[in-house]
Every structure is written in structure tokens, then in C-alpha cells.
């Protein structure tokens, strides 16, 4: 049953070119970039909304909808900034 609920999320992420799991760079609605652990079907620190999450942004200290970002679309500085800004490590 878990596979049925997780599969659509994985399909949407892959079709959009995002990594489906692991350490993923995300962007909040205020354009802050940070790295978070993204596990389809699991969220202990965020509210899952399909391919999006409502979670706390460690850069701005606010709650926001976050979306995965394709690393290939980031500049080197943006990628470094996202790597420096990580949320809490609880998966």
C-alpha cells in the first residue's frame, strides 16, 4: 500500500527532472536555497503536498512551501550556498 502512495510522487519528480530521494536542493517561496533530506512517502519534519513540502526554511527562519531544484540549473555560487544551508538532519 505504501508503494501506491509513493509511486506518484516519484513519477512526478522524475518527469520534472528532479532527484526522487536523498540530499536534495530545494527553494522556498522567498527564493532561499538549502539542502534537505527528501524521501518519497516519508516526512517527519514537513507536511507533504505531493512533489512539494511545507517545511521550515533554515535560511530565512520561516515556514514555506519548498520545491526541489535541478542542480544543473544552479550557478556554482547558488550550489555552494545550498550546500552550506542544511535543514535539520532528521529524515
Backbone torsions as a table, in degrees:
resi	resn	phi	psi	omega
1	UNK	NA	-37.0	177.9
2	UNK	-60.7	-39.5	180.0
3	UNK	-60.8	-35.5	-179.8
4	UNK	-65.6	-38.0	-179.4
5	UNK	-80.8	-26.7	-178.0
6	UNK	-85.4	-34.5	-175.4
7	UNK	-55.5	-46.4	179.0
8	UNK	-60.0	-38.1	178.6
9	UNK	-64.0	-44.3	179.1
10	UNK	-62.9	-42.6	179.9
11	UNK	-61.8	-46.9	-179.6
12	UNK	-62.1	-45.4	-179.6
13	UNK	-62.1	-45.5	-179.7
14	UNK	-64.6	-42.3	179.7
15	UNK	-62.3	-31.7	179.0
16	UNK	-87.0	-1.2	175.9
17	UNK	84.9	17.6	179.8
18	UNK	-96.8	152.2	173.7
19	UNK	-67.9	138.5	-176.5
20	UNK	-79.4	-15.6	-177.2
21	UNK	-163.4	167.8	177.3
22	UNK	100.8	-156.8	176.3
23	UNK	-78.8	111.8	-173.5
24	UNK	-120.8	136.8	174.2
25	UNK	-79.2	131.4	178.1
26	UNK	-126.7	161.2	177.9
27	UNK	-124.5	133.1	176.4
28	UNK	-86.8	175.9	-178.4
29	UNK	-67.3	-15.3	176.6
30	UNK	-97.1	12.0	175.6
31	UNK	74.5	13.4	174.6
32	UNK	-74.0	140.6	178.0
33	UNK	-108.3	138.2	174.5
34	UNK	-156.7	167.5	-179.3
35	UNK	-104.5	136.4	178.9
36	UNK	-138.0	160.9	173.0
37	UNK	-84.2	126.3	-177.9
38	UNK	-120.1	113.0	178.2
39	UNK	-123.8	114.0	-179.9
40	UNK	-56.0	132.6	177.1
41	UNK	84.1	-4.3	-177.5
42	UNK	-130.1	134.5	172.0
43	UNK	-159.1	114.1	178.2
44	UNK	-101.0	-12.1	-175.5
45	UNK	-129.2	11.1	-178.6
46	UNK	-151.4	159.3	173.6
47	UNK	-97.5	117.6	-177.5
48	UNK	-75.3	136.0	177.0
49	UNK	-133.4	62.9	-175.2
50	UNK	67.1	-124.4	-179.0
51	UNK	-80.9	5.8	178.3
52	UNK	-119.1	166.5	177.4
53	UNK	-140.3	145.9	169.5
54	UNK	-97.8	114.9	-176.0
55	UNK	-152.3	163.4	-179.2
56	UNK	-75.7	131.7	177.7
57	UNK	-88.4	118.0	-179.6
58	UNK	-73.0	-16.8	-179.4
59	UNK	-77.8	-49.9	-177.2
60	UNK	-98.7	-8.9	179.4
61	UNK	68.2	32.5	-178.5
62	UNK	-131.5	165.1	175.0
63	UNK	-91.0	138.5	-176.4
64	UNK	-158.0	159.9	168.7
65	UNK	-73.6	129.5	176.8
66	UNK	-116.8	147.7	179.1
67	UNK	-129.8	145.9	176.6
68	UNK	-62.2	152.7	179.3
69	UNK	-123.7	138.0	174.6
70	UNK	-74.6	122.0	-179.6
71	UNK	-59.4	-30.1	-179.4
72	UNK	-65.4	-18.1	-179.5
73	UNK	-93.6	-2.8	-178.9
74	UNK	-92.6	148.2	170.5
75	UNK	-75.0	167.5	178.5
76	UNK	-60.5	-40.1	-180.0
77	UNK	-66.1	-41.8	177.8
78	UNK	-63.0	-40.6	179.4
79	UNK	-64.4	-42.6	177.7
80	UNK	-64.4	-41.5	-180.0
81	UNK	-63.8	-41.1	178.9
82	UNK	-65.9	-36.6	179.3
83	UNK	-68.7	-33.1	178.6
84	UNK	-74.9	-28.1	-177.0
85	UNK	-102.6	102.7	179.4
86	UNK	-117.0	145.7	174.7
87	UNK	-82.4	-176.8	179.3
88	UNK	-61.8	148.4	-171.2
89	UNK	-87.8	12.8	178.3
90	UNK	-77.1	117.7	179.6
91	UNK	-76.3	NA	NA
